[in-house]
Amino acid sequence: MAVDAGVSALPLAEITSVFEDPAWAEVYVACCCDTGEALGLEQARSFRDAIQAQNPSAQPERLSLRCLRIGATAVSCLALQLKDRGYTRVDLSDNQLGDHAVLAVRSLIRSLPRLQWLSLASNLIGTDGAQELAEELEQNKVLEGLVLGGNEADFQGARPNLIGADGCKALLEALKRNPSPPLTSLSLCNTSLSAEAGRHLASFLENNQTLQHLDISSNPMSSEGICALLPQCAGLRVLNICDTGCRGELIHSQLCAMLHRATGLMYISLAQNPLETRPFRRISRALASCESLVSLNLECTSMDTEAVTVLADALLATPVQSLTELDLSDNQLSQVEAAAALAHTIANTVLQVLRLNRNALGDAGIRELADGLDSHKCPGSTLQHLELGSCRIGSAGAGHLFMCLARNEILRVLRIGDNFLDSYLDISLIERLTHITELNLNGNRLSHASMNRASQTCARNRQKARDEEPFALRAEMHRLLFQETKLESTREQVAKDDLEISTRQNATDQAAMELRQLRATEAGVQRQLQQQIELEEEALEASRAELIQTKQDLVDSKAHYKKSREMLRQKLKDREQELLELQIQCTDLDDHFARRKKEHPQEV
């Protein structure tokens, strides 16, 4: 009734005139229906300003509606008014949706065909709402990121979603039934997940290949749930198990095995979970051996000097340096040995971001750390971002730090707020810094004039950094103009060379073609000659066989002739002997005839 009275007292046309897009006037009226408030021009302007503040014109594809008391009616109105618009990211976190508004959220998802990221964090969505949302995930083919608790800035909100293990199971089973689930990022931070939810997540990850980012921080999962989940996390790129109630002595075996198998894990957060020194030795070696790991969060893990020394030794011993971001805030690093180990790590690794907030390093520790940032003593440092808030640093330690940083050309951001810096600090040491572009000194006992001088130094360095690029571009432009002239002559020469190359290439192709033809002809001639050779060899073999036979026949004929000659000679001898005998007989007969003729002439 109050809304009806407000509408009759204030025409909708006046509300519409406040907004550039009439659709937002409808959304404002729907929000008033959700909250039961009367319409008003001031409230409408506040609503418009809040939307404009959250949605800069530079990012038209994003829509942020955080903390605007949006309810089910307003979400239904959004689905109707924003239908088919090109939004890819929608943030509805920290509103008053509840389970009854999830059906309207489903309508909003279907009305934005390009929606890839949705945040529903801090909306008091329970198990029933999660089950309703699961039905939409079973069919959705576009949504890649879903935030049900927390967001990219670790915002947890005042009205967390209490989806529990049953709601988590419903969401995961719906994603299993989706034949091609697009979801790559899932945030379940502070959603009342128990150890049973860890088993549901492990069962889901066992057969899922698309999910890359998983945030289950700030849930009472205990070591049991984390141990059930870790074996299936080797395929993730981002894993956040911060503040889940697990202990290093209970999870170190599963954690180390997962780190050894992980090939794409880039970020892992173990923050706010106690990691005892003894299991941390093994965890440190596993973390250092994970070649894909780039960012590591060990905030508030009860690390002491021995633990940080173990971690530093592991990072220095690894053959492949990959870790570039390390958060050791809110631990028990108060001894000089811890600062010395960190200084050695800064000087000899590829670390670029280091957070040491809320560690009682003191002046002695900061002196050790500063030596690792001195480019003369340790020229290999790559650190660009250093946070030392609430580290009990006095003016003496800070002065030594600034002296060392005056020779450092790599560090750009230094946050040293909430310490004991006072008027004894020589501000000229800060003014000598030539590369620091962001210096946070808030929470110290410095005068307004000192803060202004430090701010002016950072502004000067930022301007210098901005000017360096134009100067470098101008020098590069002159160099390129000279190179362009050389390039033109080179292009002409290249054109001539290309022509000559093409001519020679054509000649080469022609010669290659002729060579192929010659080879083909030679191959034919060789085949014919081979055939002739084979025929001649066959004829030669036949002639050789005939020659051998002829030689054998000659040998046989010779033997036969010799034998025949011997026989004829013997026969001739015999005949000559017979002839001789006959001659002798003839002579005897002649003699006898002569005697007879002489003796008996009448008878003769």
C-alpha positions in Angstrom: 0.0 0.0 0.0 2.8 2.4 0.8 4.3 1.8 -2.7 0.9 2.5 -4.3 0.6 5.8 -2.4 4.1 6.8 -3.4 3.4 6.0 -7.0 0.2 8.1 -7.0 2.0 11.0 -5.3 5.0 10.8 -7.6 4.4 10.2 -11.3 6.6 7.6 -12.9 7.5 10.1 -15.6 9.4 12.1 -13.0 11.3 9.0 -11.9 12.1 8.1 -15.5 13.5 11.6 -16.1 16.2 10.9 -13.5 17.7 8.0 -15.6 19.2 8.2 -19.0 18.0 4.7 -19.7 14.3 4.2 -18.8 15.0 0.6 -18.1 16.8 1.6 -14.8 13.7 3.6 -13.7 11.8 0.3 -14.0 14.5 -1.4 -12.0 14.4 1.3 -9.3 10.7 0.9 -9.0 11.1 -2.9 -8.7 13.7 -2.4 -5.9 11.2 -0.2 -4.0 8.7 -3.0 -4.3 11.2 -5.4 -2.9 12.1 -3.1 0.1 8.6 -1.7 0.6 9.8 1.9 0.4 8.1 4.8 -1.3 9.4 6.3 -4.5 11.4 9.5 -4.2 13.5 11.6 -6.5 16.4 11.8 -4.1 16.4 8.0 -3.6 16.2 7.6 -7.4 19.2 9.9 -7.9 21.1 8.0 -5.2 20.2 4.7 -7.0 21.4 6.2 -10.3 24.6 7.5 -8.8 25.4 4.1 -7.3 24.9 2.4 -10.6 27.1 4.9 -12.4 29.8 4.7 -9.8 29.9 0.9 -10.1 29.7 0.8 -13.9 32.3 3.0 -15.7 31.7 3.7 -19.4 35.1 2.2 -20.2 33.7 -1.3 -19.5 30.2 -1.4 -21.2 30.2 -5.2 -21.2 30.2 -5.4 -17.4 27.3 -4.7 -15.0 27.9 -4.3 -11.3 24.8 -4.0 -9.0 26.4 -4.7 -5.6 24.8 -3.7 -2.4 21.7 -2.1 -3.9 19.1 -4.1 -1.9 18.0 -5.9 -5.0 15.3 -8.6 -4.5 13.3 -11.0 -6.6 11.2 -8.4 -8.2 14.1 -6.3 -9.3 15.9 -9.3 -10.8 12.8 -10.2 -12.7 12.7 -6.6 -14.0 16.3 -6.8 -14.9 15.7 -10.0 -16.9 12.9 -8.2 -18.8 14.5 -4.8 -19.3 18.0 -6.0 -20.2 17.0 -8.9 -22.5 19.5 -9.7 -25.2 22.0 -7.0 -24.1 25.7 -7.7 -24.5 26.7 -8.0 -20.9 29.3 -10.7 -20.2 29.8 -10.1 -16.4 27.0 -9.4 -13.9 27.7 -8.8 -10.2 24.7 -9.1 -7.9 26.6 -9.7 -4.7 25.6 -8.3 -1.3 21.9 -7.9 -2.1 18.8 -9.5 -0.6 17.9 -12.2 -3.1 17.4 -15.3 -0.9 16.2 -18.6 -2.2 12.9 -17.2 -3.6 14.8 -15.0 -6.0 16.9 -17.7 -7.7 14.1 -18.5 -10.2 14.3 -14.8 -11.3 18.1 -15.2 -11.5 17.6 -18.1 -13.9 15.4 -15.8 -16.0 18.2 -13.2 -16.0 20.8 -15.8 -17.1 18.6 -16.9 -20.0 17.9 -13.3 -21.0 21.7 -12.5 -21.4 22.9 -14.8 -24.1 26.6 -13.7 -23.7 26.8 -13.9 -19.9 30.0 -15.6 -18.9 30.5 -14.5 -15.3 27.9 -14.2 -12.5 28.4 -13.3 -8.8 25.6 -14.1 -6.3 27.8 -13.8 -3.2 26.3 -12.7 0.1 22.6 -13.0 -0.7 21.5 -15.5 1.9 21.0 -18.2 -0.7 20.5 -21.6 0.9 20.3 -25.2 -0.2 16.9 -24.7 -1.9 18.3 -21.8 -3.9 21.4 -23.8 -4.9 19.2 -26.7 -6.1 17.1 -24.2 -8.2 20.3 -22.7 -9.7 21.6 -26.2 -10.4 18.8 -26.8 -12.8 20.0 -23.9 -14.8 23.6 -25.0 -14.8 22.5 -28.4 -16.2 21.5 -26.8 -19.5 23.7 -23.6 -19.7 26.4 -23.6 -22.4 27.9 -20.1 -21.8 28.5 -19.3 -18.1 32.2 -19.8 -17.3 32.5 -18.2 -13.9 30.1 -18.6 -10.9 30.7 -16.8 -7.6 28.5 -17.9 -4.7 30.8 -16.7 -1.9 33.5 -14.1 -2.0 34.9 -12.7 -5.2 38.2 -11.7 -6.8 39.0 -9.3 -4.0 38.2 -12.0 -1.3 35.0 -10.1 -0.4 32.9 -12.2 1.9 30.0 -9.9 2.7 27.7 -9.7 5.7 25.0 -12.2 4.5 26.8 -15.3 3.3 25.2 -17.9 1.2 24.5 -21.1 3.3 24.3 -23.6 0.6 26.0 -26.4 2.6 27.1 -29.8 1.4 23.7 -30.7 0.0 23.5 -27.5 -2.1 27.1 -28.1 -3.3 26.2 -31.6 -4.3 23.2 -30.5 -6.3 25.3 -27.9 -8.2 28.1 -30.4 -9.0 25.7 -33.2 -10.1 24.0 -30.7 -12.4 27.3 -29.8 -13.9 28.0 -33.6 -14.4 24.8 -34.0 -16.3 25.7 -31.1 -18.6 27.2 -32.8 -21.7 29.5 -29.9 -22.3 29.8 -27.8 -19.1 31.5 -24.4 -19.8 32.2 -23.6 -16.1 35.9 -22.9 -15.5 35.7 -20.9 -12.3 33.7 -21.7 -9.2 33.9 -19.7 -5.9 32.3 -21.3 -2.8 34.0 -19.1 -0.3 32.2 -18.9 3.1 29.2 -21.1 2.0 29.1 -23.4 5.0 30.7 -26.4 3.3 31.6 -29.3 5.5 33.9 -32.3 5.1 31.3 -34.1 3.1 31.4 -31.3 0.5 35.1 -32.0 0.0 34.2 -35.6 -1.1 31.5 -34.2 -3.4 34.0 -31.9 -5.0 36.6 -34.6 -5.3 34.1 -36.9 -7.1 33.2 -34.0 -9.5 36.9 -33.1 -10.3 37.7 -36.8 -10.9 36.0 -36.7 -14.3 35.8 -33.0 -15.0 38.4 -31.4 -17.3 37.1 -27.8 -17.6 37.1 -26.4 -14.1 40.3 -24.4 -13.5 39.6 -22.1 -10.6 38.3 -23.4 -7.3 37.8 -21.3 -4.1 36.5 -23.1 -1.1 38.1 -20.7 1.5 36.4 -19.8 4.8 34.5 -23.1 5.1 34.7 -25.6 8.1 35.8 -28.5 5.9 38.5 -29.6 8.3 41.5 -31.8 7.4 39.2 -34.7 6.5 37.5 -32.7 3.7 40.7 -31.2 2.4 42.4 -34.6 2.3 39.5 -36.0 0.3 39.7 -33.1 -2.2 43.4 -32.6 -2.7 44.1 -35.8 -4.8 41.8 -34.5 -7.5 43.1 -31.0 -7.7 46.2 -31.6 -9.8 44.5 -30.3 -12.9 43.5 -26.9 -11.4 45.2 -23.6 -12.1 44.0 -21.8 -9.0 43.2 -23.4 -5.7 42.2 -21.5 -2.5 41.8 -23.6 0.7 42.3 -20.6 3.0 40.8 -20.8 6.5 39.3 -24.3 6.0 40.3 -25.7 9.4 42.9 -28.1 8.1 46.4 -28.7 9.7 49.7 -29.2 8.0 50.5 -32.4 9.9 47.2 -34.0 8.6 47.2 -32.9 5.0 50.9 -32.7 4.0 51.0 -36.1 2.4 48.0 -35.5 0.1 49.2 -31.9 -0.6 52.7 -32.9 -1.6 51.4 -35.7 -3.8 49.1 -33.3 -5.6 51.9 -30.7 -6.0 54.2 -33.2 -7.6 51.5 -34.2 -10.1 50.3 -30.7 -10.9 51.4 -29.3 -14.2 49.3 -26.2 -14.5 48.8 -25.0 -10.9 49.6 -21.3 -10.8 48.2 -20.1 -7.5 47.5 -21.8 -4.2 46.5 -20.3 -0.9 47.1 -22.1 2.4 46.4 -19.0 4.5 45.0 -19.1 8.0 45.6 -22.8 8.3 48.4 -23.8 10.8 51.4 -25.4 9.1 53.6 -27.0 11.7 57.4 -26.8 11.1 58.0 -30.6 10.7 55.4 -31.2 7.9 56.3 -27.8 6.4 59.7 -29.1 5.4 58.1 -31.6 3.0 55.5 -29.1 1.9 58.2 -26.5 1.1 60.1 -28.9 -1.1 56.9 -29.8 -2.9 55.9 -26.2 -3.4 59.4 -25.3 -4.8 59.4 -28.3 -7.1 56.0 -27.3 -8.7 57.4 -25.6 -11.8 54.0 -24.0 -12.8 53.4 -22.3 -9.4 53.6 -18.5 -9.7 51.8 -17.2 -6.6 51.7 -18.6 -3.0 49.8 -17.4 -0.1 51.0 -18.5 3.4 49.4 -15.7 5.4 48.7 -16.5 9.1 50.0 -20.1 8.9 52.0 -19.9 12.2 55.3 -19.9 10.4 58.4 -19.1 12.5 62.0 -18.5 11.7 62.8 -22.1 11.2 59.8 -22.5 8.8 60.8 -19.5 6.7 64.4 -20.7 6.5 63.2 -24.1 5.3 61.0 -22.4 2.6 63.9 -20.1 1.5 66.3 -23.1 1.2 63.7 -25.0 -0.8 63.2 -22.0 -3.2 66.9 -21.5 -3.6 67.6 -25.2 -4.3 65.0 -25.6 -7.0 66.6 -25.7 -10.5 63.7 -23.9 -12.2 62.6 -20.6 -10.6 58.9 -19.9 -11.2 57.5 -18.4 -7.9 57.0 -14.6 -8.4 54.5 -13.7 -5.6 54.7 -14.7 -2.0 52.5 -13.7 1.0 54.0 -14.3 4.4 51.9 -11.8 6.3 50.7 -12.2 9.9 53.2 -14.9 10.9 55.8 -15.2 13.6 58.8 -13.8 11.8 60.5 -11.7 14.4 64.1 -12.9 14.5 67.0 -11.5 12.4 67.6 -15.0 10.9 64.2 -14.9 9.3 64.9 -11.6 7.7 68.3 -12.8 6.5 66.7 -15.9 4.9 64.2 -13.6 3.2 66.9 -11.2 2.0 68.8 -14.2 0.5 65.6 -15.3 -1.2 64.9 -11.8 -2.7 68.5 -11.6 -4.0 68.7 -15.0 -5.6 65.2 -15.9 -6.9 62.7 -14.4 -9.4 60.4 -13.1 -6.7 58.5 -10.0 -7.7 55.9 -9.5 -5.0 56.5 -10.1 -1.3 54.1 -9.3 1.5 55.4 -9.4 5.1 52.7 -7.4 6.8 52.2 -7.9 10.6 55.5 -9.6 11.3 57.6 -8.0 14.1 60.8 -7.7 12.1 61.9 -4.5 13.8 64.8 -2.4 12.8 67.3 -5.3 12.9 65.2 -7.4 10.6 64.6 -4.6 8.2 68.3 -3.9 7.9 68.9 -7.5 6.9 66.0 -7.3 4.4 67.3 -4.0 3.0 70.7 -5.5 2.2 69.0 -7.9 -0.1 67.4 -5.0 -2.0 70.7 -3.1 -2.4 71.6 -3.5 -6.1 75.3 -3.0 -5.2 75.4 -5.9 -2.8 72.8 -8.1 -4.5 72.5 -7.1 -8.1 70.2 -10.0 -9.1 67.0 -8.9 -7.3 63.8 -8.8 -9.3 61.4 -7.6 -6.5 59.0 -5.0 -7.7 56.4 -4.9 -4.8 57.2 -5.0 -1.1 54.7 -4.7 1.8 56.0 -4.2 5.3 52.9 -2.9 7.1 52.8 -3.2 10.9 56.3 -4.7 11.2 57.5 -2.4 14.1 59.9 -0.6 11.9 61.5 2.6 13.4 63.1 5.6 11.8 66.5 4.0 11.9 65.5 0.9 10.1 63.4 2.7 7.6 66.3 5.1 6.9 68.6 2.2 6.1 66.0 0.7 3.9 65.6 4.0 1.9 69.4 4.3 1.6 69.5 0.8 0.0 66.5 1.5 -2.2 68.2 4.6 -3.6 70.4 2.3 -5.6 67.6 -0.1 -6.6 66.0 0.4 -10.0 63.6 -2.5 -9.9 61.3 -1.9 -6.9 58.2 0.2 -7.7 55.8 -0.3 -4.8 56.7 0.0 -1.1 54.0 -0.2 1.6 55.4 0.5 5.0 52.3 1.8 6.9 51.4 1.4 10.5 55.0 1.4 11.8 57.0 3.6 14.1 58.4 6.2 11.6 58.5 9.6 13.2 60.2 13.0 12.8 63.6 11.5 13.2 63.3 10.1 9.7 65.3 12.0 7.2 62.8 12.7 4.4 65.6 13.5 2.0 66.3 9.8 1.9 62.9 9.3 0.4 63.4 12.2 -2.0 66.5 10.4 -3.3 64.4 7.4 -4.4 64.1 7.6 -8.2 62.1 4.6 -9.1 59.5 4.1 -6.3 56.1 5.1 -7.8 53.9 4.1 -4.8 55.0 4.7 -1.2 52.5 4.0 1.6 53.4 5.7 4.8 50.0 5.9 6.4 49.7 5.1 10.1 53.1 6.5 11.0 54.1 9.4 13.2 55.1 11.6 10.3 54.1 15.2 9.8 51.9 16.4 7.1 54.8 18.1 5.4 56.8 14.9 5.4 53.9 13.0 3.9 53.6 15.7 1.2 57.2 15.5 0.3 57.0 11.7 0.1 53.9 12.0 -2.1 55.6 14.6 -4.3 58.6 12.2 -4.7 56.3 9.4 -5.8 54.4 11.8 -8.2 57.8 12.8 -9.6 58.8 9.2 -10.2 55.4 8.4 -11.8 55.8 11.3 -14.1 59.3 10.2 -14.9 58.1 6.7 -15.6 55.4 8.1 -17.8 57.9 10.4 -19.6 60.4 7.6 -20.1 58.1 5.9 -22.5 57.5 9.0 -24.8 61.2 9.8 -24.7 62.0 6.2 -25.6 59.3 6.3 -28.3 60.8 9.5 -29.7 64.3 8.0 -29.8 62.8 4.9 -31.3 61.0 6.9 -33.9 64.2 8.7 -35.0 65.9 5.3 -35.1 63.1 3.8 -37.1 63.1 6.8 -39.6 66.7 6.0 -40.3 66.0 2.4 -40.5 63.0 3.1 -42.8 65.4 4.6 -45.3 67.7 1.7 -45.1 64.6 -0.5 -45.3 63.5 1.1 -48.6 66.9 0.5 -50.2 66.9 -3.0 -48.8 63.4 -3.6 -50.2 64.6 -2.5 -53.6 67.6 -4.8 -53.3 65.3 -7.5 -52.1 63.0 -7.0 -55.1 66.0 -7.3 -57.4 67.1 -10.3 -55.5 63.6 -11.8 -55.7 63.5 -11.3 -59.4 66.9 -12.9 -59.8 65.9 -15.7 -57.5 62.7 -16.2 -59.4 64.6 -16.3 -62.7 67.1 -18.7 -61.3 64.3 -20.6 -59.7 62.6 -20.9 -63.1 65.9 -22.0 -64.7 66.4 -24.4 -61.8 62.9 -25.8 -62.3 63.5 -26.1 -66.1 66.8 -27.8 -65.5 65.1 -30.1 -62.9 62.4 -30.9 -65.4 65.0 -31.7 -68.1 67.0 -33.7 -65.6 63.9 -35.6 -64.7 63.2 -36.3 -68.4 66.8 -37.2 -69.0 66.7 -39.5 -66.0 63.5 -41.0 -67.3 65.1 -41.6 -70.8 68.3 -42.9 -69.2 66.3 -45.2 -67.1 64.5 -46.6 -70.2 67.9 -47.0 -72.0 69.3 -48.6 -68.9 66.4 -51.0 -68.8 66.8 -51.9 -72.5 70.6 -52.3 -72.0 69.9 -54.4 -69.0 67.6 -56.6 -71.0 70.2 -56.9 -73.8 72.9 -57.7 -71.3 70.7 -60.3 -69.7 70.0 -61.8 -73.2 73.7 -61.7 -74.1 74.6 -63.2 -70.8 72.1 -66.0 -71.4 73.6 -66.6 -74.9 77.1 -66.4 -73.5 76.1 -69.0 -70.9 74.8 -71.2 -73.7 78.0 -70.7 -75.7 80.0 -71.5 -72.6 78.1 -74.7 -72.1 78.4 -75.6 -75.8 82.2 -74.8 -75.6 82.6 -77.0 -72.6 80.7 -79.8 -74.4 82.8 -79.3 -77.5 86.0 -79.5 -75.5 84.7 -82.6 -73.9 83.9 -84.1 -77.3 87.3 -83.1 -78.6 88.9 -84.8 -75.6 86.8 -87.9 -76.2 87.6 -87.8 -80.0 91.3 -87.4 -79.3 91.3 -90.4 -77.0 89.3 -92.4 -79.5 91.6 -91.3 -82.3 94.7 -92.2 -80.3 93.2 -95.6 -79.5 92.3 -96.1 -83.1 95.7 -95.1 -84.3 97.3 -97.6 -81.9 95.0 -100.3 -83.1 95.7 -99.4 -86.7 99.5 -99.3 -86.1 99.2 -102.7 -84.4 97.1 -104.0 -87.3 99.7 -102.5 -89.7 102.5 -104.3 -87.9 100.6 -107.5 -88.0 99.9 -107.1 -91.7 103.5 -106.1 -92.4 104.6 -109.2 -90.4 102.1 -111.2 -92.5 103.5 -109.6 -95.7 107.0 -110.3 -94.6 106.1 -113.9 -94.0 104.3 -114.0 -97.3 107.3 -112.5 -99.0 109.5 -115.0 -97.3 107.1 -117.8 -98.3 107.0 -116.3 -101.8 110.8 -116.3 -101.9 110.9 -119.8 -100.7 108.3 -120.8 -103.3 110.2 -119.0 -106.0 113.4 -120.8 -104.9 111.5 -124.1 -104.8 109.9 -123.4 -108.2 113.3 -122.6 -109.6 114.7 -125.8 -108.2 111.8 -127.8 -109.5 112.0 -126.1 -112.8 115.6 -126.8 -112.9 115.2 -130.3 -111.6 112.0 -131.2 -113.4 111.6 -128.8 -116.3 109.2 -131.1 -118.0 106.8 -131.2 -115.1 107.0 -127.5 -114.8 
